[in-house]
Amino acid sequence: MPAYLIVDIEVTDPTTYADYIKAAPPSLEAFGGKYLVRGGETETLEGDWRPKRFVIVEFESMEKAKQWWASTEYAEAKALRQSSASTNMVLADGIPPT
C-alpha cells in the first residue's frame, strides 16, 4: 500500500536550505520516493493552517519511507534541513480506492 510523507517547512536559512534541495532527491529516489508536491503556492480553504513550504512524497509503503528517513543516504541532507528550517512531518498510509 502506498504511503505519503506530508511536510510543512518554514525555511530559516535559505542558503543552506538550497543545498538541501539539491541533496535530498537522490536519497529519495534510492528508496523509491517520488515528489508529488514540492513547494509552490498554497491556499487555506478551512482552518488556521498556513503552510510555508508544502511537500508531499509518495513511497511504496510506510516501511520504505521510514527506511529512507533513517538511512545513511539521507543523513547529510536531513542535517542540512534540520539546521536550516523548522519542519512538521507526518507519514500516512494511502487508502486504496474502493
Stockholm file with secondary structure:
# STOCKHOLM 1.0

chainA/1-98         MPAYLIVDIEVTDPTTYADYIKAAPPSLEAFGGKYLVRGGETETLEGDWRPKRFVIVEFESMEKAKQWWASTEYAEAKALRQSSASTNMVLADGIPPT
#=GR chainA/1-98 SS CCEEEEEEEEESCHHHHHHHHHHHHHHHHHTTCEEEEESCCCCCSSSSCCCSEEEEEEESCHHHHHHHHTCHHHHHHHHHHHHHEEEEEEEEECCCCC
#=GC SS_cons        CCEEEEEEEEESCHHHHHHHHHHHHHHHHHTTCEEEEESCCCCCSSSSCCCSEEEEEEESCHHHHHHHHTCHHHHHHHHHHHHHEEEEEEEEECCCCC
//
